[in-house]
Amino acid sequence: MKKSLKLTAVLLAATLMLSSCIGTFRLTNNIKDWNEGVTGNKFVNELIFVGMHILPVYPIAIFADAVVLNSIEFWTGNNPIAEAGKVQT
């Protein structure tokens, strides 16, 4: 009984944290933008892209965007990655 109550509490918390909000996925997009312009050769860029999947750079970035950064963006209205790129005046 206690185990199912804990599981229910965790699932309820997850539904609140992971509500239906599709964020900007700024971290993943920044990595993609870097990868597209890292060299002038599309074949080398493709090798880097594949390597970044083997080393799980893209999967980790997507997970961080979807779970952590998207939740922060949903609740605060600001994405920390987008804020980091802004120049302070």
Secondary structure, 3 states (H helix, E strand, C coil): CHHHHHHHHHHHHHHHHCCCCCCCCHHHHHHHHHHHHCCCCHHHHHHHHHHHHHCCHHHHHHHHHHHHHHHHHHHHCCCHHHHHCCCCC
